[in-house]
Amino acid sequence: MIDGFIADFFCEEAKLVIEVDGGVHDSTKQKELDLYREKVFKARGILTVRFRNEDVLLRSDEVVQRIQTSPVAKTG
């Protein structure tokens, strides 16, 4: 748990949160909550990377590549 939020995946060493989002994240209210949550994480020096469910299921190689090339992964 990070400041009361549960992340889908969190690597403390890399200071990286990975979120896998479904359709519920398309609503305006949820987008606002997600943005606030990312600001909270960013204030702690944590990068948030988001993926859609279908990207993880159908394009996992691209997902892995994006994680590997994230700013955190480059420095870690």
C-alpha distance (Angstrom), angle and dihedral (degrees) to the residues before:
residue distance angle dihedral
M1 . . .
I2 3.80 . .
D3 3.81 114.7 .
G4 3.79 89.8 -31.1
F5 3.81 95.2 -45.6
I6 3.78 125.9 113.4
A7 3.80 113.7 -144.4
D8 3.79 122.7 -153.7
F9 3.82 89.9 -129.3
F10 3.80 128.6 1.0
C11 3.78 131.0 -177.2
E12 3.78 108.4 -167.6
E13 3.80 93.6 -169.8
A14 3.81 92.5 55.4
K15 3.82 93.1 34.4
L16 3.80 88.0 -130.9
V17 3.80 130.3 142.6
I18 3.79 119.2 -166.6
E19 3.78 117.2 -161.9
V20 3.81 123.6 -166.5
D21 3.79 108.6 -159.3
G22 3.77 134.1 -163.9
G23 3.76 130.6 -168.9
V24 3.81 94.0 -68.6
H25 3.81 87.1 75.3
D26 3.82 91.0 63.2
S27 3.81 94.9 75.7
T28 3.79 118.3 100.4
K29 3.80 92.3 -123.2
Q30 3.81 93.0 50.8
K31 3.81 91.7 47.0
E32 3.82 88.7 54.4
L33 3.80 91.2 49.3
D34 3.81 91.3 47.4
L35 3.81 90.9 50.5
Y36 3.81 91.6 50.2
R37 3.79 90.7 48.5
E38 3.81 91.3 50.9
K39 3.82 89.5 51.7
V40 3.80 90.2 52.6
F41 3.79 91.0 49.8
K42 3.82 92.1 45.2
A43 3.81 90.2 53.3
R44 3.82 86.3 59.5
G45 3.81 90.9 49.4
I46 3.80 93.2 -104.2
L47 3.80 121.4 140.2
T48 3.81 117.8 -144.6
V49 3.79 119.5 -150.1
R50 3.80 117.2 -171.8
F51 3.77 130.1 -156.9
R52 3.77 132.8 178.1
N53 3.80 117.8 -117.9
E54 3.79 90.8 -116.1
D55 3.81 92.0 53.3
V56 3.80 90.8 55.3
L57 3.80 91.5 46.5
L58 3.81 99.9 40.8
R59 3.81 106.1 23.2
S60 3.78 104.4 32.0
D61 3.82 93.3 146.4
E62 3.82 90.0 59.6
V63 3.80 90.7 46.6
V64 3.80 91.7 52.5
Q65 3.81 91.2 46.8
R66 3.80 91.6 51.6
I67 3.81 90.7 50.2
Q68 3.81 91.4 48.7
T69 3.80 92.1 50.5
S70 3.80 96.3 44.6
P71 3.82 114.7 121.6
V72 3.80 90.2 -109.3
A73 3.80 93.9 51.8
K74 3.79 90.6 51.0
T75 3.79 92.3 56.8
G76 3.79 97.9 35.6
